[in-house]
Amino acid sequence: MSAAIAATVELTVDGLTYRGWRSMKCSLGLDAAAAEISIEMAERWAGAEDAAQIARSIRPGAAFLLTLEGEAVVEGFLDALEVAYDATNHTLTVRGRERTADLVDCAATVDGPYEWANIGLEEAARRIAEPYGIEVRAEADLGKAFPRFSIQPGEAAWEAIARAARERAVIATGDGLGTLILTRAGEGGEAAGALRLGGKDGNILRANGSFDVAERHNLVVVRGQAQGETSASQGEARATDEDIIRHRPKVILAEAQGEGVTFQDRAAHEVRVAAGKSRRVRYTVPGWRGSSGNLWLPNTKVWVEDAFMELKRELLISNVTFSLTEQGTVTELQVAPVDAYALLPEPGKGGGGESGPFETKIETRENDRDAWKRVAE
């Protein structure tokens, strides 16, 4: 491995910086509460101890900072160390997660309080995350305050925050550096560059697509109790997916509609999200940075030109994986239609809205349908 490649990855643990890693994988995603790293050390690297000596100096649970090409990417704690060795060779593998992983693993509260009145989403998330030393930042309008927000006994911190976020149609995710972000799909702005297959500007090394209709239904029916102006009434709404020709109905029983959401909104949304999640493509590009010079990041919008997939449109980067091997550095980007991550407020304590016996046909947008037609057929 060249010295230039070896120097691109630095892991600082308890104030000491280690280089010379033989391989590295670092994953960040819009779906993930916490970024994850897995890096493997070469048997020996110039000017330092071998892997066996370093294994004795790094401890599980230690704080770490991972930098790629001098830029901080993940800050958190080491979960595990794995050592493989024989009489002459030693290999050390280090695994860790972003600080926000503590919210996933641990309780929202031990001794209370278990309930707050008239509290906004950001403040509720901040109170839950504060004991873990995790900051909270909002990147979108979070809607109005909750009249009452309760933590369930034994509920994990992340479960409580994510539940509250869903009620306000917000995505909760880590930023890689230990801050909890409250955002919506696409709020990360433009990606580090475009993705193009072939030609002088082509940067796609390889790609693979996933087209899965198992969760799609030709008819979605939402039924439940709708809150009218004066009293509750039974409501129903229907939406159809014109791309699914078999009889595949789905019925959703809803106790309430959600804040400012009708049953019609929920039915149409169910169809759009299922269609969006059924189509995903992963692109592998050289290096860790796009044409702008910035690192690739999730929740950014990227322009894609892929003649094989018949794609020429803007998509959302949902997951990013940086990798280092003996062959060099690459980034894998998972992209999907924005609709796959578009949310509606979920029913909570007292949603509003109207409902009635509606029926709507939700057709896949023409550019979506044509873009994926080649593989879907």
N, C-alpha and C positions, 0 to 999 in steps of 0.2 A: 504494500500500500504506500502511495506517495505521501510525503510529508504534508503536501497541500491538502490532500483529502483528509488525512488524520487530524489536521488542525481545524477542520470545519465544525467538529463536534466537541464541545467542552461540557463536562459535568462537574459542577461545584457542589461539594458535599461538606457541610459543617465548616465552610470557609476555605476548604482545600479544593483546588481545581485539578481534575484528571482529564488527560487527553489519550490519544492513541487507541480509540475504540475501533474494533474491527467491523462491527455492524451496528446499525441503529434503526429503530422504528419508533416513530412518534405520531400518535393519532389524535386529532381534534375533530369534534363533530357537533353539529347542531342538535343531534339526538343525545349527546353525551353530557352527563353532569360534570364529568372531569376528564381532562386529557390524560392519556396514558403513554408511558415510555417503556421501551425494552432495548437495552444496549449491551453489547458483548465486547469484552476487552480482549485484545490480542495477548498472546503468551508473554510477550515482552516488548517494551517500546523504549526508544533511546532516551537515556538520561533519567530513568525512573525505575521504580520497583517493578517486579513482575506481578502477574495477576494474583498469585497466591499471597504476596505481601499486601497488596491493595485490598484483597478480600478481608484480611484481618483488620484493616483500618477503616473500612466502611461498614456501618451497622444498619440493619433494618430499622425503619422509623426515623432515620436522620432526614433533616431538611435538605433539599437539593434544588439546584437551578440548572436547567438545560439551555444552552445557547447554541444556535446554529449560525455559522458564519458571523459570529459576534453579536447576534440579536437574540435577546431572551425570548424563549418560546413557551417553556413549561416550568412552573415553580410549584413545588409540593413536597411530598414525603415519600421516601423509599418504602415499598411494601415488602420486597423480598430480594435476597441475593442467592444465586445458584452457582456452585463451584463444581466443575468437572476436571478431574486431574488423573494423571498416572505418574510414573517415576520421573518423567522428563517434561511433561506438558501440563499447563494450567490454563483453564478458561473460566472467566468470571462473567456472569450475566446479571445485570441489575434491572429490576423492574420497579416502577413507581407510578404514582398518580398525582394529579393536580390537588391542591389543598382542598378544593371543593368535594373531594372524595369523602372527607369526614362527614359531610352532610348526608351522603348516601348511606354510610355505615352506622351512623349514630342517631340517637334519639333527638327529637325536636325539643324536648324539655324533660327534666328529671323531676323537679319539685314544683313545676308551674311557673308562671300562670298558664292555664290551659285555654283561656278565652280572652279576647280583646273586643271592645266595642268601638265602632266608628273608626276603623283603621284602614289605611290604604294598603295596596299590595306591596309597594316598595318598603313601607315601614314594617309591615308584618314580616317580610323576608329578612329585613335588617335585624329585627329582634331575634329571629330564630338563628341567623347566621353569626351574630355578634360573639357569642361565647366561643366560637371556633376561630375567631380572628379573621373572618372572611368579610370583605366589603361587598356591597351591593350597588349596582349601577343600572339605571333605567335608560334604555335606548329607544323607547317608544311611549306613546300615551298609554297609561295604565288604567284609565277609566276611573270611576268614582270609588269612594271608600266602601268597605264592607260594613254594613250595619252591625254585624257580629261575625267574628271569625274564631273558630274553635280548633284546637289541636286534639286529635284523637289519642287516647292513652296508648302508649307504646309506639306511636307513629314516628317513623324516621323523619329527620329534619328535611331531607330532600322531598319526601313524599308530601309533606305539609306544604312546602313552598310550591311544588309543581301543581298540587291540587288547587291552590289559590290562583296560580298563574293561569290555569286552564279556565277558571271561572271568568277571567278577564281577557281570554283569547291571546295570551302572551306565552312566549317560549322562554323557559328558564334554562340557562346553560352556563358553563364555565368559559372564561376567556383564555384559559391556558395558564394565566399568571395568578390564579387564586382569587379572582373577583367574580362574583355571581352576576351574570348579565340577564336582565329582563328585556326581551326584545321581540320582534316579529320577523317573519321571513323576508329577507332582502334588505333589512335595515343596516347590514354591514357595508353597503355601498357597492362600488364596482370592484371586480376582481383585479388581481395583479396583472392580468393580460387576457387575451383571447385564446381560444382553443381552436386550432386548425389542423385538418388532416391533409397532408401532402402540400405540394407547392413550395415556393422558396420561403414562405413564412410559416410553413407547417411545423408544429411543435409536438404533435401527438405521436408518441412512440408506439403505443398499443392501446387497445380499448376492448372492453367487453360489456355487453348489455344484458339486462335482466328485464324480462317481460312476463309478468305474473298476474293473471286475472282471477286468481283464487278468491280474492276479497272483493271482487266487483259483482254487482247485482243489476239485473235489468230494471228492477223496481225497488225503490226504497220508500217505505211508509212510516211516518212518524205519527204516533198517536199518544194522547195524554190529556192532562188537565191544563187548559189554557186559562190564564188570568185575564178576564175582561175588565171593562171599566168599573163594573159594579160587583161582579161575582165570577166564580170560576165556572168554566164550561168545558165540555169535551171537545177537543180539537183534533184535526187530522190534516196531514199534508203529504203529498206524493211527488216523487221525482223519478225520472227514468234515465237510464244510461243507454243511448241508442246504439252503442258499440257492442252491447251484450244482447245476443239474439235469442239465447235460451231462456226458459222460464226459471229465473233465479231471484225470487223476491226476498226482501229483508224487511222485517217489521221491528221498529224501535219503540219501546214503551217509555215515555218520558213523564216524570212527575211534574216537571216544570220546563220552561222554554230556555231559560238563561237570560242574562241581563241584556235587554234590548233586542232579543232574538225571537223570531217566530218559528213555529214548527216548519213552515215552508223553508225558511233559511236553513234549518238543520237538515232537512231532507236533501236539498240541493247541495249543501256543503258535503254531506256524506258521499254523494256521487262524485263530486269533484275531487275530493281527497283520495278516494279509492282509485280513481282513474290516474291521478298524479303519482301515487305510490306504486302503481303497477308498472311504471316505466322508469328505469334507472340505467344510467351508463357510467362506467368507470373509465377514466382516461389517465394514462401514465405519461408524464412529461419529464424532460430532462431538468435536473437541478431542482432547487427549492423556491426559485423566484420566477415571476412572470416577466414580461417585456418591460414593465414599469420599474423593475428593480426591487419590488416589494415581495415579501413572502406570500405564497398562496394562503388564503384563510377561508374558513367556512362562513356561511351566511352572506356570501357576496354573490353578485350577479355577474355571470360570465357569458360572453358572446361565443357561440359554438358554430363552427362550420365543418360539417362531417358529411361528405357526399355519400359514403356507404350507408349511413343511417338516415340519409336524406334530411339532415338537420341543418338549419341555417336560422338560428334564433337565439334569444337570450334564455338562459336557464339559471338555476340556483345551485351553487356549490354547497352541498350539505355536509360533506365529510372530506377531510384532508389528512393524508398520511405521508409524512416525510420519511424517506429511507436512505440508508447508507450501506453499501455493500463494497466488496473489493472491486466492482466494476464502476463505482462512482455513486453519484447522488441522483435520486429521482423523487418525484411526487406523484401520488395517486389521488385523483380528484373524483369524487362521486357527485354526479349532477342529476337533477330531477326538475320537473316543472315546479314553479313556485307554489302551485295549488297543492302539491303534496305536503306542504308545511303551513298552508293557510289555516288559521284556526277561527272558530267561533266561540264566544263565551259559553261555557258549559253551565248547566243549571246548578245554582247554589242555594243560598238562603234568600229566597225572594227575588226571582227574576221578573222581568217585565215583558212587554210585547203583546202582540195580538196573534190570533190563530183562527183558522177556519178550514172548511173543506176544500183545499186547493189541490191542483195537480199541475205539475210543470214538467216539460221535457228538457232535460239537460243534455245537450249534445256536446261532444268533445269538440273544442275549437278546431277549425279546419287545418290550421298550421300544425296543431298538435297531432291530429290524426294522420296527416300526410307524413309528418316527421318520423313517426314510428311505424308506418305501414309496412315498410320493407321486411322488418323482422317479425312483426306481429302476424303477417300472413304466413 
